[in-house]
Amino acid sequence: MVPRLLLRAWPRGPALAPGVPFRPLSAESGPGQYLQHSVVPTMHYQDSLPRLPIPKLEDTIRRYLSAQKPLLNDGQFRKTEQFCKSFENGAGKELHKQLVAQDKRNKHTSYISGPWFDMYLTARDPIVLNFNPFMAFNPDPKSEYNDQLIRATNMVVSAIRFLKTLRADLLEPEVFHLNPARSDTNTFKRLIRFVPSSLSWYGAYLVSAYPLDMSQYFRLFNSTRLPKPRRDELFTDDKARHLLVLRKGHFYVFDILDQDGNIVSPSEIQAHLKYILTDSSPAPEFPLAYLTSENRDIWAELRQKLLDGGNEEALRKVDSAVFCLCLDEFPIKDLVHLSHTMLHSDGTNRWFDKSFNLIVAKDGTAAIHFEHAWGDGVAVLRFFNEVFKDSTQTPAISPHSQPATIDSSVAVQKLSFKLNSALKAGITAAKEKFEAIVKTLTIDCMQFQRGGKEFLKKRKLSPDAVAQLAFQMAFLRQYGQTVATYESCSTAAFKHGRTETIRPASIFTKRCSEAFVREPSKHSAGELQQMVAECSKYHGQLTKEAAMGQGFDRHLFALRYLAAAKGITLPELYLDPAYGQINHNILSTSTLSSPAVSLGGFAPVVPDGFGIGYAVHDDWIGCNVSSYPGRNAQEFLHCFEKSLEDMFDVLEGKSIKT
């Protein structure tokens, strides 16, 4: 879901010190139109970003076998070794050569970009639960600003300020600073802006700063995934100036940018949202939004019926809207209710195809739910952080602000859709399917309060490695086995990088988990500490390799994709049950930590899996787990907590409590 590399890049200091000159703005841009006035143009580094490397085939095979080792018995492993050997010396060698040649011909992009878009857009499963994740905002620190109307207005204004800043090339470039004292300074920024774009990355690299790919950012706004037979399309219309608002299953649009491209005054936006919130119409009998939760081919067919039935203009308004704001009619009860609401809700008040939905509940609790084909969370997390910071530190309106005295019934258009009997039947069927699947999803969360990053770093351990080790121990305790595990890692340090997989289950985590779970009394605290340290060291190596594009998953995926595209018989390696098993990710994990995020989550990627969103904070560890009936999320969390307790005991030199 959300990339690991970026998570240390926030919060940012002010973009500009007083007295620093910046590029002139257009005369008509009023106050508060921009979030920042970056000295360095937003896309300054894009042209000179390094290209995503294709790993050597022998390295990929070695890494693949290392990841398979803890999942297979000796007989199975020997078979897989044989498949790998014949792949490396035969079909794989030829495919790799073709992939490298193709990559050389396409220097404007990465070898994974096309296949990865295809993977998402050709998937026919519903996108809700199967692909779309959510991130929930922390409340505004000033409690009176958490009123639904005030928070929605402030977040909408901040979101549009982000859009304007991005399009004016005034947004600070996304940079990972290894040594911020040298690179995150006005002196460096004033120098680097004069280095040509074709060389600018190298200038940043010299001061240990790593600019990140920003090619996905334009899809944040005015964008939608359109259902099409066999392969969906991504649609963007950056000329549109209106916001889409959903409430009680009704659709409203109004302009949030004027004809000159300036933000409509916050008091007008407040007035329009207030008008929408006071609409007393009952919920529609056939809520159109259910269709976005359907199988993509079925939805494509129904969408064509909508277009043929005279709904083209209304759909165009939905698709081209700057983004979708969802105003919910109920407050959030607790963290579990929060997750269900932001991940799927009741299906009537979300447009799941939109690049993102900004959701604001009755009590002002807010979240972003996003479609995953267009981007990997790099852009979403940056947008999320900036919107939180701007809307809480420089809010556009206050609890004392009065909405503009304006006739919102003229400015706000309520969209109506003409539905024939086939469409009504389609909506009813979509609703039944949606409700049936949602009913089977369990979500639970926990907070481990005994310590976090600070405690672990003092002991020279990787906090992420310890969390991942605890997942391995938890699953072993609960189900008695080691299974395929996926951790997402961003490759945004490269041009058009997407993600790579870290494979946290290793021979080290298996040995360590078995020692902790099955025979703790056989080992001294010192021996157990040593095992944890080994796991941490190996996980650190895997993480570095993945971030540098040196995993094995994307490479093998691209080779398989190439074979299919060329009509070549699928090599045996891909038909090996072990290949299927390692890609059936029972533990699908993703971490994010940011001062703006209260919680993030997603559904399991396989029916018998867990979807695990987690964050290691300075002095606590949070975990949000989803499952279907084949697995017990609550029990898994108990086992996860026990694993952390055991490790913390051992790290303090105590023996494990049985």
N, C-alpha and C positions, 0 to 999 in steps of 0.2 A: 504494500500500500504506500506508506509514506517513507521517503528515503532517509537513510541513516546519516549520510554524509553532511546533510544540511543542518542537522538539528542543533548544532552548536553555533550557528551563524546569527542567532537572535538573542537578546535584543540589540538593535543598532543604535548607535549614538546619533546626534543630529547630523544631517547630511552635509551641513555647511556651517562653517564658523562665521561670526559676524564679519562683515567687510570683505568676504570673498566674492569676487565677481562671478556671475553665472550667465549662461546664454540668455539673451533677451526673450521675453515672452510676448505673445501677441497683445496688442494694445487693449483688446476688449476683455482679456481674462481678468475677472474680478478677484477680490480677495478670497482666499479659501478654495481656489479651484484646484490646487495641487497639494499633494502630500509632502513632496520634497522638491528640491531644485538641485539635482545631482550635478556636480562639476563634471563628472565623467558620464558621457552619454550612455543610456541604458544598454544599448547593443554594441558598445564599443569593442568588447572582446570577442563577439560572436564569430567573426570571420577567421580569427586566428586560433580558435580552440583546437586542441589536438584531436586527432581522429581516434575513434574507439578501436583498440587493437583487436585483431583476430588472434586468439591464442594459438600456440603451436599445437598440432594435432596430438603429439606424444604427451604434452602437458595436460591437455584435456582428458585424454584416456587415463593418465595416472591419477588425476583428481577425481575422475568419475569412479574409478575402482576404489579409491580411498573412501569415498562417500558410500559406496555399496557395501564395504567390508562389515560394518556393524549391523547391516540389515539382512545378511544372508548366512546360511550355514555353509560349511566347507564345500560340500558338493555343488551347491548352487553357485558359490563364488567361483569355483574352478570353471564351470560352464560359462559364466559371464566373462571371465578372463579370456576364454577361447574366442568368444564372440568379438571381444575388443581387439584381440590380436589380429583376427582376420579382417576386421573393419579397418584397423590402422594400416595394414599392408595392402588392402584391396580397395573396396568401394569407397571407404572413408578418405583414403589418400587422394583419390581422383576427385571426389566431391570437394574436399578441402582446397585443392588446387584451383578448381572452378570458382569457389567462393572468394578466394584471394584475388583472382583475376577480375571477377565481377566488382569487388570492392575497389580495386584500383581504377576501374572505369567510372566509379560513382563517388568521387572525392567530396562532393557537396554534402554527403550524409553519412550514416553509419550502416554497417552491414545488418544490424538488427532492426533498424527503424521500420522498413517496409514490412518484413515478416511479422513484426510485433503488432503494427496497425492491423494487418490482415487477421492475426490470431484473434484480436478483440472483435473486429467488425464482421468476421464470418461466423462467430459463435452465435448459435441460434437460441440458446437458453435465455430466459428473461434476465435483464440486467440487474434488476433489484434482487438483493440477497446474493446472487452469483458473482457480481462484479463491483457494484457501487458501495463504497465505504462512507463513513461519516466522521466528522470531528466536531466536538461540542466546545463552545466558548466558555471560559470562566465568566462568572457574573461581572458586571461593571462594579468596580470597588465602591462606587458611590451608590448605595442601595436605591435611592430615589430615581436613579437613571435606568433602573431595570423594569420600569413600566413598559408594557408591550409597544405602545405607540411611540414613546420617546426613543426606546432602544432601536426599534425598526427604522425610524427616521434617521437616527444617527448612523446606523450601520449602512443604510442605503447611501447616504451622502458620502461616507468614508469610502465605500466601494466604488462610487463614481469618481471620487477624487483619485483613487488608485488607477482607474481606467484612464483618466485624463493624463495623469503623470506618466503612465506607461506609454501612451500614444504620443506624448510630447517629447519622449526620449529623456525625461527628467527623473525617472525612477533610478535609484542607486542600482548599479549592476549587482547581480547575485554573486558574491565572492566568498570563498571559504578561506579565512585568514588563519594561517598557522602561527603567524607572529604579528598580531594586530598593532603592536606598538610601532612596527615599521611600515606596515602596508595600509592600515585603516586610518590614515592621517590625511589632513588637507594638503600637506606638502606633497605627498606621493600622488594624490589625486590630481593636483594641479599639473604635475609633471606628466603623468601617464596619459592625460587627455590629449597631449600633443604628439604622442606616439601613434603612428598610423594604425588603423584597425588590423591591418594584415600582420602587424608585429606586436600589438599591445599585450597579448597573452604572455609573451616571453618576458616583457617588462614586469608584469605582475609576478611571474614565476621567480624572477631574480630576488624578490623580497618575500618569498614563501607565501604568496597569495595565489589561490587557485580559482579563477573565474569559472562559473558554471553555465551550462547551456541554458539559454532562455528562449529557445525556439518554440516552446509550447505555450508561452504566456498569452499570445494573441487569441488562443482558443478559449480563454477564460470567459470572454464576453461575446454577446450576440451569437452564441454557438449552440448547436443542438446535434444530437445523433439522430439521423433520420432512418427509420426502418425501411429496408429494401429487401426484395427476395434474394436469398443466398448471401448477400454482403451489404451491410449498412453503409451509410455515407455520413461524413462529418460536414455540417453546413455552417458557414459563418457569413453574416451580413453586417459588416461594421458601419454601415450607413444608418442603421436603425437607431432611434433615439429614445425608445420607450421601455418602460419597466413592465414585466408581467407580474401580477399579484394573484395568488390563489387564496381563497378563503371559503370555507364550507363547500368546496368543490366547484365554486364559481370562478370564472376567469375575468380579470380586469386588466386594462392597460392604460397607462398615461405617460406622457413624455417626461423624462427626467433630464434631458438635455434640450436647450432651446435651439433655434435655427442656426445660431452662431457657434453652437457646440459648447456653450456655457451651461453649468449646472443650474437647473431650476432652483429658485430660492428654497432653502430648507423649510420655511414656514408654509410654502405651497405644497411641498412634498408631504409635510405633516398633515395639512388640510385634506389632501387626497386620500392618505392612508386612514385618517379618521372617518372620512366619508365611507370608505370601503368597510371599516370595522363596524359601522352603524347600519349597514345594509341588513334588513331583517328578513330577506327572502329565505325560504326554507332550502335545505340542501337539494340539489337536483336529483330526480328519480334515477337517472342514468349518468353517474359521474364519469366524464370522459377520461379522466386521468388514469383510470384502471387499465386503459389500453396500453399505457407505457410499461405495465408490469407483465405483459404477455410474451409468449414465445415470439421471436423477432419476425419469423415468416408470417405467422398469423396476424401480427400487428401490421406488417407491411401490406397485407391484403386488405385489412380493415381501413388502413389509412387511405388506400386508393379509393375505397368506397366513400370515405369522408370527402376526398377531393372531388370525386365525381358527383357527390350530392350537394355541391355548392358551398363547401366550407373552406375553399382555397384561401380566401383573404384572412379568415380567422386563424387558420393554421399558420399562415405566413407570419401573423402577428406573434404567435406563440414561439415559433422557431427562431425568429430574428430578434426577439426581445433581448435587451442588454443582459439580463439574467432573470431568474424566477425567485420572487419573494413569497414564502408560504406563511400565512398568518393563521396560527392554530387557535382553536376555541377553548383550550383547556390548559391548566397549569401542569407542571411536571412534578410527579409525586416523589420520586427517588431516582437513584442512578440507573436502576434496571429499566424503569419506565422511560427514562431519558434515552437509553440505548434503543429500545424498541421504537420509540417515537421518531428518532432521527435516522434510524436505519431503514425503516419500512412504513411505520404508522398504519393507518387503516386503508391507505391506497387512494383516497379520494382527493387529497390536498397536496399532491406532489406531481411535478412533471419529471419523471425519472430520467428522461432523455436529455434534459437540459445539461449544459456543461457543469453547472452547479445550481442547487437550490439553497437559498439562504432561508432558514426556518427560524421563526420567532414564535415561541409559545405564549400563552395568555399571561404568564408571570415574567415574561422577558427573557426566559432561558433561550439561548440561540445556538445554532449549529449550522455547519455546511455539510450537505450531502452531495457527493459528486459522481459524475459518470467517468469511467476510467479509461475509455479508449483513447481520448485525446491527450491525456497526460498522466503523470505518475505521482502527483502530490508535491512535486518541487514547486510548481507555480501555485498550487492550492495553499500550501503551508505558508509561503511568503505572503500571498494575498491575505490569508487568514490572520497572520501576525500583524500585518500593517493595518488591517481594518480594526482589529481589536485595539491596537495602540492608538490609532487616530480617533476612533469613536469614544474611547474612554479618557484620553488626555486632552483632546481638543474637540469636544462634541459640538455638533452644529446647532443643536437646540438644547434647552435645559427644561427642568420640570415647570419653570415659570413661563416658558415661551408659549405664546398664543399662536394657533394656526392662522394662516392668512385668511382674510375675509374674501373669499373667492368662490365662484360657483363651480364646485367640483363635479356636479352632474354634467357639466359641459366638457370639462377636461378629461374626466375618467370615462373610458368606454368599457361597458360590460360586454364581453364577447358571447354570442349565442351560436349554438351549433345545430344544424338540421340533422336529425337522426332518423333514418328509416328503420324498418323492423329488423333488418340484418345487422345494423349497427347496434341497436338496442340488445339484440341477442348476443352479439359479440362482447358488449360491455358486461352483460350479466354473466357470461361464461368466464370472462377475465376475472371478475369479482370473486366468483366461486373458487377458481384456482388459486388466486392470491390469498384468500382467507384460509384455504385448506393448508397451504404451505407455511404461512406465517404462524398458524396455530401450532405447528410442530417445532418452531424455533425457541430454544431456551437461551437466555442471556443471564450471566451472573458476573459480579465483580468483587474484588477484595482489595484492601490496602494493608500492606505489611509495614507496620510502624516502627520496627526495631532498628531500622537503619537503611541506608541506601548508598549512593555514590561515594559520599565522604568516607564512610566506614570501609568500603571495599577498596577505594583508591589508596587509603593509608596502608592497606595490606598488599599493595601493588597488584591488584586484580582488576580485570576488565569488568565493569558493572554489567555490561551486556552479556558477557560470557557467563557470569554467575546466574543471571535471569534465565538464559537459555539452558544452562545445566540443570536448573531447578525444574524446567519443563520436562527434560529428559527423565529426571528422577521421579517426577510426579506421575508421568505416564507409566513408567516401569512399576511403580508402587500400585497404581490403579489397575493396570491391565497385564502386567508381567512381561512386557516386551519393549523393544526399541523399534521405532517406526520412522518412515520418511518424514522429514521436517524441513520446512521452508522458511527462510528469513529473507525479506526483501532488502536489497541494498542499491542505492542510486548509483548510476554511472553518468551522472550529469556533469562530471568533470570533463566529459568528452562531447564533441559535436554530435547532436542528435542521439546522445546516450539515452537509454531508458532505465532498465534495472538489470541487476545480476542477482543470482541466488547465492546466499550463504547457506551451506548445509551444516547446521549445528550438531546433528547426530554424528559422532565420530567414534573410533575405537577408544579414544580417551574418555569421552563422556559416558560410553557404555560401561567401561571398566569402573569408572568413578561412581556411577549410579548404582551399579551392582554392589559395590563395597558399602555405600551408604544405606541402601535399602535392604539388602539381603544379609550382609554379614558385618555390621558396624563394629561389633565387639572384637572381631579378629584383627582390627587395625588400630594403631595408636592415633591420637589426634594429629601428631606430626605427619604420619603417613597419609592420612586423609587430606591434610592441608596441602601436601605435596601433589596429590592427585588433582585437587581443585586448581592448583597453580598450573599444572600441565594442561588442563582443559582450557584455562584462560589464555595461556600462551598460544595454543593451537587455534583457538577461536579468533584471537587477534590476527593471526596470520591469514586465516580464511577471509576475514573481514577486509584486510588490506588488499588481498588478491582480488576479491569481488569488486571493490571500489575502483580498482585499476583495470577492470574489464578482464580479469584473469580467473574467472570461474570456469565451469564446464557446461552449465545448463544452456546458456544462450548460444554457445558455439554448436553444441549437438542439435539444438532446436533449428538453427539456421541451416545446418547440413541436411537435416531431415526435410525441411521446407524446400530446399533446393532440389533434392531428389524428387519430391512430389511435383514440383513445378516443371521439371525436365522429363517427367514421366518415367523415371528410372525405378526399377524394382526396389522396394524398401529393403535396405541392408538388414541382415539378421539381428544386429545389435538392437534395432528398434522393435523387433518382434520378440525379443527375450522377455519373459515375464518379469525379470528383475528391473528392466527399463520401465515397464508399466507401473511396477510397484513403487519405484523411487519418485515417479511423477504423480503418484496418488498421495498427495501431501496431507496426511492425517493431522499433523500439527502445522498449521499455517500461521505464521507469526509476523507481526510488524510492530515496530516501536516508534513512538514519537514523544518528544518532551519539549515543551515550549511554555513560557509563562502565560500564554493565551489559551492553551488547551486544557480543558478539564477532563476530557475523556474522548477516546476514539474507538471505533470498532467496525467489524465486518462479520459476515456470516462464514461458516466453514466452506472450504472450496470443494469438499467431497462429502457425501451423505454421512459417512462414518468418521468425520473429522471434527476438529475444534478450530474455531477462528479466534486467535489470541492477539488482542491489542494490549500493549504493555508499555510502561515507562518507569525508568529508574530515576527517581528524584534525589535531591541531596540527602534527605534523611528518611525517605520511605520509598516503597516500591508498589506501583499500582498495576492491576491486571484485570482485563475485561474479556470474558470468554463466552463464546457462543457455541451451541451444539444442537444437533437434531436428535430424535429419540434413541438412535443407536449409541449415544454417548451421554455421560452424566457430567455436565459442566460444573455443578456445585461440588461434587465429589473431587473432580480434578483440581478445583481451587483449594480444597482442604489439603490434598496431597502436595500441591505447589507450596502452600504455606508451611507444611511440615518439612518439606525439602529445604526451604529457606531457613527455618528455625534450626534444623540440623547443621546446615553449613555455617550459620552464624555462631552456633555453639562451638563447632570444631575450630573456627577461626579465632575464637576467644580461648582456645585451649581446653574446652570442656568436653566431656564425653557425651555421646548422643543419647537422648532420652528414648527408651524403647516404648 
